[in-house]
Amino acid sequence: MKLSFSTLLFAFALAFAPHTLAQKPRPERFVEPPRVAAQEGVPPERRASADPRAVVTVCLESGDIVVRGWDRPEVRARLAEEGGLRLLTPNVTPAPRVEVLVTANRQIEPTPGSCGSNERLEVTVPRGATVEVQSRSGQVEVADVAEVRVRALSGDVDVRRVSQSVEVNCLSGDVSVEDSSGPVRVTTTSGDVEARNVRSLSGADYFEAKSASGDLTLEGVSHRQVRGNVVSGSVLYTGALARGGSYTFSTISGEVTMELPPDSSFSLHAKVVASGDIDTDFPVKMGTGIPNGSVPAPPAGPGMPVPAPAPAPVIVVVPEPGKPGKAVKIHREPTQAHLDGTVGTGDAVVNLSSFSGSLHLRKR
C-alpha cells in the first residue's frame, strides 16, 4: 500500500520527538533567582523589601554616607564607586531590620558587623524607619526618616526633617539639625552645633546640646526643656520661650546671648564668676535672696550692664618673729557678678552662667 507524502512526514517527526513530551509534567516549584554579580567597573546597587518601620544600620570606615527617606517599603543602597555591597536581613518578609554592608573589593563578601570603605554610600529607606549610622571618616547626611542615631569620629553631620527623635555623638566635626521633631541630644567634642526650627512632640521632650570646643547656635527651638553647654565657645539662643519652660545655658570661656521677643516673661538667674558683664534689654525686678559669697547686682534696667568684680588679691600671712613655720598664702575665692530677678510674670525659667565671658539678654 502506498503512503502519501504527508503521512510519511508525520511518522518521521513522531519517531524523532523527545521522549519527555510524552511524560506527565511535574508540579511547578519556586526557585530563588541567582544573585547577579556587579559588572566590572560598574558600582553595585542592592534592594530589599523592608517593613515601613524597619531599623536600618549603616557603618562605613571611610567615605560619605547619605540616607534619604521615601514612600516605598524598600531599602535601596548604591555605591559611588566599584566595591562590595550587601543587604543583610532576617528570614522575614518584609524585613524588620536591614544591615547595609560594604567592602572596598567587590570580590570580598561583606561580613555582618563589618565597616567597609567607599567614596560615597547612598541609602534610601522607608520614611518611618529608624536609621543607625556609624562613620569613622566622612560626612553624614540623614533626612526624611522617623528616628536617627549617629556616631561619627571625624566629619560633619547634617540631620534634616526627622519626625520623632535625633541623637548625634561626634568627636570632631560640626553638627546641624533642622526642621525636626521630638527629643534631641547632640554632643560634639570639637565643632559647632546649629539647630533651627526644632519642635517637641510632647511636654517630656528635651533639647540638649554640648560642645567642648565650638559655638552653639539655636534658633526656633520650641522644646520646654532646653540645655546648652559649651566649654570654649559662645552660645546664641534666638526665639520665644515656652510657658513653663526651663532654659539653661553655660560656658567656661565665651559669651551667652539670648535674643527674645519684647513680651517675654521669665525668672532670671544669671552669674559670671571671673570676668564679664551681665547686661539686659529687659527690666528685671530684683529678688531679695543673696547667695553667700556673692555681691548683689544693682537694680537692672534696659541697657544697664552689671559688671563682674575683679578677683580678690592674694592675702599673704607672715608668722610672728620667733615662731616656727613659713609664710602661708591664702587665696580668697573671687566674688561673683550675680543677677536674680523676674521679667514680666516669670512664666519660664532662664539660667545663665559663664566663668569668663559676658551674658546678654536682647530684645528682638
C-alpha positions as CSV (number, residue, x, y, z in Angstrom):
1,M,0.0,0.0,0.0
2,K,1.4,3.4,-0.9
3,L,1.6,6.1,1.7
4,S,1.2,9.7,1.0
5,F,4.0,12.2,1.5
6,S,2.2,13.9,4.4
7,T,1.7,10.6,6.2
8,L,5.4,9.8,5.9
9,L,6.4,13.2,7.2
10,F,4.2,12.9,10.3
11,A,5.6,9.4,11.1
12,F,9.1,10.7,10.7
13,A,8.5,13.7,13.1
14,L,6.9,11.4,15.7
15,A,9.8,9.0,15.7
16,F,12.3,11.7,16.5
17,A,10.3,13.7,19.0
18,P,11.9,13.9,22.6
19,H,10.7,11.3,25.0
20,T,9.9,13.9,27.7
21,L,7.0,15.2,25.7
22,A,5.0,12.1,26.4
23,Q,5.7,12.3,30.2
24,K,3.4,13.8,32.7
25,P,4.5,17.4,33.6
26,R,5.9,17.9,37.1
27,P,4.4,20.3,39.5
28,E,6.0,23.8,39.4
29,R,8.1,25.0,42.4
30,F,9.7,28.3,43.3
31,V,13.4,28.7,42.9
32,E,15.2,31.8,44.2
33,P,16.9,33.6,41.3
34,P,20.7,33.6,41.4
35,R,22.4,36.7,42.8
36,V,23.7,38.9,39.9
37,A,27.3,40.0,40.5
38,A,28.3,43.6,39.7
39,Q,29.8,44.1,36.4
40,E,33.4,45.1,36.1
41,G,33.8,48.8,36.7
42,V,30.1,49.4,37.5
43,P,29.1,50.5,41.0
44,P,26.7,48.0,42.5
45,E,23.1,48.5,43.7
46,R,21.1,46.3,46.1
47,R,17.4,46.3,47.1
48,A,15.5,44.6,49.9
49,S,11.8,44.6,50.9
50,A,11.5,46.3,54.3
51,D,8.9,47.0,57.0
52,P,7.8,50.7,56.9
53,R,9.2,51.0,60.5
54,A,12.4,48.9,59.9
55,V,15.7,49.6,61.7
56,V,18.4,50.2,59.1
57,T,22.0,50.2,60.2
58,V,25.0,51.6,58.2
59,C,28.7,51.5,59.0
60,L,31.4,53.0,56.9
61,E,35.1,53.1,57.7
62,S,35.9,55.8,55.2
63,G,33.6,57.7,52.9
64,D,30.4,59.9,52.9
65,I,27.1,58.5,53.9
66,V,23.8,59.8,52.6
67,V,20.4,58.4,53.8
68,R,17.1,59.6,52.5
69,G,13.5,58.5,53.3
70,W,10.9,57.6,50.6
71,D,7.4,56.3,50.4
72,R,8.3,52.7,49.3
73,P,8.5,49.7,51.7
74,E,12.0,49.0,50.4
75,V,15.6,49.7,51.2
76,R,17.9,50.6,48.3
77,A,21.7,51.0,48.6
78,R,24.1,52.3,46.0
79,L,27.9,52.9,45.9
80,A,29.5,55.7,44.1
81,E,32.4,53.6,43.0
82,E,33.1,49.9,42.5
83,G,33.1,47.7,45.6
84,G,31.2,45.0,47.5
85,L,27.7,45.7,48.7
86,R,25.3,43.5,50.7
87,L,21.9,44.0,52.4
88,L,21.7,41.6,55.3
89,T,18.1,40.8,56.5
90,P,16.5,38.2,58.7
91,N,14.4,35.4,57.1
92,V,11.3,37.5,57.3
93,T,9.5,39.4,54.6
94,P,9.2,42.4,54.8
95,A,12.4,42.7,56.8
96,P,12.1,44.4,60.2
97,R,15.9,45.1,60.2
98,V,18.3,45.7,57.4
99,E,22.1,45.9,57.7
100,V,24.0,47.7,54.9
101,L,27.4,46.1,54.5
102,V,30.2,47.5,52.3
103,T,33.7,46.3,51.2
104,A,36.3,48.1,49.1
105,N,36.8,45.0,47.0
106,R,33.8,43.6,45.1
107,Q,35.3,40.1,45.2
108,I,35.1,40.1,49.0
109,E,31.8,39.2,50.6
110,P,31.0,41.7,53.4
111,T,30.6,40.1,56.8
112,P,27.9,41.1,59.4
113,G,29.1,43.9,61.7
114,S,31.9,45.0,59.4
115,C,32.6,48.5,58.3
116,G,33.9,49.0,54.7
117,S,35.1,51.9,52.6
118,N,33.8,53.7,49.6
119,E,33.8,57.2,48.2
120,R,30.0,57.6,48.9
121,L,27.2,55.3,50.0
122,E,23.6,56.3,49.3
123,V,20.8,54.5,51.1
124,T,17.1,55.1,50.6
125,V,14.8,53.8,53.4
126,P,11.1,54.0,54.3
127,R,10.1,57.3,55.9
128,G,9.1,55.5,59.1
129,A,12.4,53.8,59.5
130,T,14.9,54.2,62.4
131,V,18.4,54.8,61.0
132,E,21.6,54.0,62.9
133,V,24.8,55.3,61.4
134,Q,28.4,54.7,62.3
135,S,31.1,56.7,60.5
136,R,34.8,56.9,61.2
137,S,35.8,59.3,58.5
138,G,33.4,61.2,56.2
139,Q,30.4,63.4,56.0
140,V,27.0,62.1,57.2
141,E,23.6,63.3,55.9
142,V,20.3,61.9,57.0
143,A,16.9,63.3,56.0
144,D,13.2,62.4,55.9
145,V,13.2,59.5,58.4
146,A,11.5,58.8,61.8
147,E,14.4,58.4,64.1
148,V,18.2,58.8,63.7
149,R,21.2,57.9,65.8
150,V,24.6,58.9,64.5
151,R,28.1,58.1,65.9
152,A,30.8,59.9,64.0
153,L,34.5,60.1,64.7
154,S,35.6,62.7,62.1
155,G,33.3,64.6,59.7
156,D,30.3,66.9,59.8
157,V,26.8,65.6,60.5
158,D,23.7,67.1,58.8
159,V,20.2,66.0,60.0
160,R,17.0,67.3,58.5
161,R,13.3,66.6,58.6
162,V,13.4,63.8,61.2
163,S,10.0,63.3,62.7
164,Q,10.5,61.5,66.0
165,S,13.9,61.7,67.7
166,V,17.5,62.8,67.0
167,E,20.7,61.7,68.7
168,V,24.2,62.6,67.5
169,N,27.6,61.9,69.0
170,C,30.5,63.4,67.1
171,L,34.2,63.5,68.1
172,S,35.4,66.0,65.5
173,G,33.0,67.9,63.2
174,D,30.1,70.3,63.1
175,V,26.5,69.1,63.7
176,S,23.4,70.7,62.2
177,V,19.8,69.7,63.0
178,E,17.0,71.4,61.1
179,D,13.2,71.1,60.7
180,S,13.0,68.1,63.0
181,S,10.7,66.9,65.9
182,G,11.0,65.0,69.2
183,P,13.7,64.8,71.8
184,V,17.1,65.9,70.6
185,R,20.5,65.2,72.1
186,V,23.7,66.4,70.3
187,T,27.3,66.2,71.6
188,T,30.5,67.1,69.8
189,T,34.0,67.3,71.2
190,S,35.4,69.7,68.6
191,G,32.9,71.5,66.4
192,D,29.9,73.9,66.2
193,V,26.3,72.9,66.9
194,E,23.4,74.5,65.0
195,A,19.7,73.8,65.5
196,R,16.9,75.5,63.6
197,N,13.2,75.0,63.6
198,V,13.2,72.1,66.0
199,R,9.9,71.1,67.7
200,S,8.8,69.0,70.6
201,L,6.1,66.3,70.3
202,S,5.3,66.1,74.0
203,G,5.9,68.0,77.1
204,A,8.5,65.5,78.2
205,D,10.7,66.1,75.1
206,Y,14.0,67.8,75.8
207,F,16.7,69.5,73.7
208,E,20.3,69.1,74.9
209,A,23.5,70.2,73.1
210,K,27.1,70.1,74.2
211,S,30.4,71.1,72.7
212,A,33.8,71.1,74.3
213,S,35.3,73.4,71.6
214,G,32.8,75.3,69.4
215,D,29.8,77.6,69.3
216,L,26.2,76.7,69.9
217,T,23.5,78.4,67.8
218,L,19.8,77.7,68.5
219,E,17.0,79.3,66.5
220,G,13.3,78.4,66.7
221,V,13.6,75.6,69.3
222,S,10.2,75.0,70.8
223,H,11.1,72.5,73.5
224,R,10.2,73.3,77.1
225,Q,13.4,71.8,78.4
226,V,16.5,73.3,76.7
227,R,20.1,72.9,77.8
228,G,23.2,74.1,76.1
229,N,26.7,73.7,77.5
230,V,30.0,74.9,75.9
231,V,33.5,74.7,77.4
232,S,35.3,77.0,74.9
233,G,32.8,78.9,72.7
234,S,29.7,81.0,72.8
235,V,26.0,80.3,73.0
236,L,23.3,82.1,71.0
237,Y,19.6,81.4,71.5
238,T,17.0,83.1,69.3
239,G,13.3,82.6,69.7
240,A,10.4,82.6,72.0
241,L,10.2,81.0,75.5
242,A,7.7,78.2,76.1
243,R,5.3,78.9,79.1
244,G,6.6,76.8,82.0
245,G,9.8,76.1,80.1
246,S,13.3,75.8,81.5
247,Y,16.4,77.2,79.7
248,T,19.9,76.6,81.0
249,F,23.0,77.8,79.1
250,S,26.5,77.9,80.3
251,T,30.1,78.4,79.1
252,I,33.5,78.4,80.6
253,S,35.2,80.7,78.2
254,G,32.8,82.6,75.9
255,E,29.6,84.6,75.9
256,V,25.9,83.7,76.3
257,T,23.3,85.7,74.3
258,M,19.6,85.3,74.3
259,E,17.5,87.2,71.7
260,L,13.9,87.1,72.9
261,P,10.6,88.7,71.9
262,P,9.8,92.0,73.7
263,D,6.9,90.5,75.6
264,S,8.9,87.6,77.1
265,S,8.1,86.6,80.6
266,F,10.7,84.7,82.8
267,S,12.5,84.5,86.0
268,L,16.2,85.1,85.6
269,H,19.3,83.6,87.4
270,A,22.5,84.9,85.8
271,K,26.0,84.5,87.1
272,V,29.5,85.5,85.9
273,V,32.3,84.0,88.0
274,A,35.6,85.6,87.0
275,S,35.3,88.3,84.3
276,G,32.5,89.7,82.2
277,D,29.3,91.7,82.4
278,I,25.6,90.9,82.7
279,D,23.5,93.2,80.6
280,T,19.8,93.2,79.7
281,D,17.3,95.0,77.5
282,F,14.5,93.8,79.8
283,P,13.5,95.5,83.1
284,V,14.3,93.0,85.8
285,K,12.5,93.0,89.2
286,M,15.2,92.1,91.7
287,G,14.7,89.4,94.3
288,T,15.8,89.6,97.9
289,G,17.8,86.4,98.3
290,I,21.6,86.9,98.0
291,P,23.8,83.8,97.8
292,N,26.7,83.6,100.2
293,G,30.0,84.8,98.9
294,S,28.4,86.9,96.1
295,V,27.8,90.6,95.5
296,P,24.3,91.7,94.7
297,A,23.9,93.5,91.4
298,P,22.4,97.0,91.4
299,P,18.8,97.4,90.0
300,A,18.9,96.4,86.4
301,G,17.1,98.0,83.5
302,P,17.3,98.1,79.8
303,G,20.9,98.6,78.6
304,M,22.3,98.6,82.2
305,P,25.3,96.3,82.5
306,V,26.1,94.5,85.7
307,P,30.0,94.4,85.9
308,A,31.7,91.5,87.4
309,P,34.2,92.5,90.2
310,A,37.8,91.7,89.7
311,P,39.2,88.6,91.5
312,A,40.2,89.2,95.1
313,P,44.0,89.8,95.6
314,V,46.1,87.1,97.3
315,I,46.5,87.6,101.0
316,V,49.9,86.6,102.5
317,V,50.1,85.8,106.2
318,V,53.6,86.1,107.7
319,P,54.3,84.3,111.0
320,E,55.3,86.4,114.0
321,P,59.1,86.6,114.7
322,G,60.4,83.7,116.7
323,K,57.6,81.4,115.8
324,P,58.3,78.4,113.6
325,G,56.5,78.0,110.3
326,K,56.6,79.5,106.8
327,A,54.5,82.2,105.2
328,V,51.1,80.9,104.2
329,K,49.3,82.2,101.1
330,I,45.6,82.3,101.4
331,H,43.6,82.6,98.2
332,R,40.1,84.1,98.7
333,E,37.5,82.9,96.2
334,P,36.6,85.6,93.6
335,T,33.3,87.2,94.2
336,Q,30.6,86.8,91.5
337,A,28.5,89.1,89.4
338,H,25.1,87.9,90.1
339,L,21.6,88.9,88.9
340,D,18.4,87.3,90.2
341,G,15.0,88.7,89.3
342,T,11.8,88.4,87.3
343,V,10.8,89.8,83.9
344,G,7.0,90.1,83.5
345,T,5.2,87.4,85.4
346,G,8.0,84.8,85.3
347,D,6.4,82.2,83.0
348,A,9.6,80.5,82.2
349,V,13.0,79.9,84.0
350,V,16.2,81.1,82.5
351,N,19.6,80.1,84.0
352,L,22.7,81.7,82.5
353,S,26.3,81.2,83.7
354,S,29.8,82.0,82.5
355,F,33.2,81.7,84.1
356,S,34.9,84.2,81.8
357,G,32.6,86.0,79.4
358,S,29.5,88.2,79.4
359,L,25.8,87.4,79.5
360,H,23.4,89.3,77.3
361,L,19.6,89.5,77.1
362,R,18.4,91.2,74.0
363,K,15.0,92.2,72.6
364,R,14.4,91.0,69.1
